[in-house]
Amino acid sequence: MYKKLEEIGIVPVVVIDDENDACDLAKVLIDGGLPCAEVTFRTPAAKGAIKRITEKYPDMIVGAGTILTIEQAKAAVDAGAKFIVSPGINEAVVKYCVDNNIIIVPGCANPSNIETALSYGINYVKFFPAEQAGGIDMINALSGPYTSVRFMPTGGINEKNIDKYLTNKKIFACGGSYMVNKSLIAGKRFDEITKLTKKAVNAMLKLSIESIKDGNIVASVANINRFIYHASKQGVLFDFDNAKYVNNILSEINVLNSDGSVKFTVKNS
């Protein structure tokens, strides 16, 4: 699950007032390139929204956010949520999830929070509220002593600052609501959500031409594995047999035409 979220990169944080909007929202997120969502338990419609989405789009990765109690965690999982996210670290909720093999990403904003998460065997945590709690500088500072911990910053993330977060190797994904603003959902402005989602994905991937020589094109991307995930969803073909690795980490791969010839080469920026 963590790998899937890392490949997707951005987890839309959604507040749904009317569960009838749930499937329309899910469709435009999928169409826009983000087949996942964290549906927050801030409204009575949350459980019903999760149930509707997971039944109609079973391959979509749907989690439940703002989980504050064990009862909410149970309700979310019963509705089909594949993971739980909490704003802080409530040990009763964490213990329940761990004991029942439910993936939980608890909110951690300081060393004590992180050590509590580690005591439950949790290395993937939410950093909330990201910007207000010190942003990327705070994450870098926390990563010093806690080398095994990876973060999902949420809170104050937008199109202007998401790049500086996602280029940090200690961050596996970002939670963001700017492409799924509550007013857009309530106003059923789903076309606009699709456009914002596509824009967010393209900005995240950062595909750019590095060089063109003798007909050979080399492009760079912010994260090659993330690019492969999103591009593959659009039918792009890759030459994995001749991919290059550095220290067992994929560093360069050819993008292929339909006939198997090389279209261009892509590498990490």
N, C-alpha and C positions, 0 to 999 in steps of 0.2 A: 504493500500500500504506500509506504513512504517513497519507494522508487517511482511508482506511478505519479504521485503528487509532484515529485521532483521533475519528472519528464514534462508534465503539464506546465509547471512553473508558477502559475497564478491560480489561486483558489478564490473564486468569487464568493464574497461574504454577503448573503442574501437575507433580507427581511421581507417576509411575505405576509400581507394582511388578509388576502383572500386566496384560499387554496385553489380556487378555480383558475388562478393565474399561473399556477406552478408548472404545468406541462408546457404552456406557451413559452415560459421563461427558459425551461430546460432545453427546449428545441433551439432557441436562438443562441444559447450558450454553446451548444454542440455545433451549430452551424458556424458560429464565430470562431471555433477552435479551442474552446475551453469546456471539455466534457466533464465538468466537476462543479460542485457547489457546496458551500457550508451554509446550510439553512439554519438560521439562528432561532432559538427558542425564546424569542422576545415577544411573540404574538401567539394567540391561541390557534392560529392556522398552521403552525410549524409542523406538527405531527402529520396532519392530513396532507400537507404539501409534500413532505418527504415520501409518504406512502404513494401518492399519485405519481411522483416522478420515478420512483424505483420500480413501480409496476409497469409504467409505459416505456421507460428507458432503462432497462436493467443493467446495461453496460456503463451507464453514467456513474461516476464516483460521487456519491452524495453522503455528506457528513452532517452532523448536527452540532451547531455552535451555541455558545452561551449556556452550556449545561451546568447548572448549579447544584442539582440534587441527584440522588440515586434514582428517584422516581422519574425524573426527566430523562436520564440515561436509558432506563428501561423502556420508556415510551418511544424514544428515538430509535433504539435498536429494533423494537417490535415493528416500527413503521418501515424499517429497511435501511436505516443509516449504517454506513460501512465504517465510520469512525466518529469519534467524539472529540469535541474541542471545548475547552473551558477557558474563561478569561483569567482565572487564577488557578491555584493548585489546592483543591479541596481534597484532603486525604481520604475521606470516606468515598467520594466519587472515584478517585484514582484507584483505590483498593478494590472497589466493586468491579471496575473495568478490567483491571489486571487479573483478578480472580476468575473472571468470566471470559477471558481471552478477547476482550473488546479493545480495539486500538483507541488509545486516547492521546491527544496532544494537549497537555495542560499548559496554562499560562504561567510563564516564569519571567520575572523581571529583575531578579537579583540573585546573588550566590546562594542564599538560603533556600529559595524556591528551587533552584537547580539541584541542590543536594538532596532535597526531598524527592524530586523526580528520579534522580539516580538511585535512591534507596529502593525504589520500586522497579528498577531495571529499565527506566524510560530515558532514552537518549535524544529523542526528537520532541522538542518543546515549542510552544507558541511564545513569542516575545511580544508582550502587550502591556500598555499601548506603546507601540514601537517608537514613534517620533517623540512623544512626550516623555518616554522613559530613557531617552538618550540616543536613540537611533543606531546607526551603524557603528558609531564610536563605542557605544556601550556593548554592542554585540562583540566587537573586536576585543574589548577588555575582558568580557566574560569568557571568551574563547581561549584566552591564555591559560588559565588553570583548568578549564573544563574542555580538554581537547577532543573528547568523544561526543560532545553535545552538538547538535545541529538545530537550527532555529527556523521558525516560520513567523517572521515579523508581521504584525497586523495592527492597524491603527495609525492613521495619517499617511498611509501608502497611497500614492497617486501616480499619474503618468509622468510627473516631473521628477520623482525621486525613486521610482521602482527599480530603475536601472542600477543604481548604486548598491541596492540590496541584492539583486539577483546575480550580480557579478562576483559576489563574495562567496567563497567556497563553503563557508560555515552555514550558509542559508540554503535550505532545500526547496523552499517555496515561499511565496508571499501571499498573504490574505489581503484582498482588496475589494472595496465596494464601489469604487468610482465608476465602473462600467455597468453596475447594476443598482444604480441609485434608486432608493425607495420610491421617489416620485415618478421615475420612468416606468417602474413596474405598475404602480397604481394607475398611471395614465395610459397603460397598455401601449407604450411607445417601444414596442419590441424591435422594430427596424433600427431604431437608434441604438438599442442595446447591442444588436448584432454588429453594427458599425464600430461601436466603441470597443467591443470585444476583439474584433479583427485587428483594430488599430493597436490594442494592448499587446496582442500576440506578436504582431510584426515588430513592434518596438522592442519587445523582450528578446526576440531572436537576433536582431541586429545583423542581418545579412548585408554584407557590403563587398564590393569588388576590390581585391587587393592588387591584382596584377593581370595583365593580358599580354602574353608573349607567344609569338608563333602560333596563334590560334588557341593557345592553352589559357584557360581562365581559372584563376585561383580566387576564391572568395573566403571571407572569414565570418564567423558567427560567435555570439557571446558564449554559447554552450552547445557543443557539437551533439551531445546525446539528446538534448532538448530539441535541437533543430531536426534531428533524425526522426524523433517521435512525431512532431507536428507535420513535417513534410511527408512522412510515410502515410499519414492520415489523408493526405491529398493525392496519394498515388505516386509519389516520387520514388524512384528506384535508386538503390545504393549498392556499391560494389564492396561488400563486406569481406570478400576473399582477399582483396588486396589493400585493405585498410591498414593504416600505420598507427603504431602505439608507442608511447613513451612511458616507461615505468608501468606497463600494463594498463595505461589509460589511453583511450582512443584519442588521437590527435589530428588525424587527417583521413578523409574518405572521398571517393569519387562519386559524383552524382551521374547517373546513367540515362541515356536516351532509351526509348522503348526497344531499340535493336541491340542494346547492350554496349554501344559505344559510349565513350566518356563525354558528358555534357560539360561539366566543370568540376573542379576539385574544391572541397570545402575543408576548412581547418578552424581550430579555436583561435580567437583573436588574442 
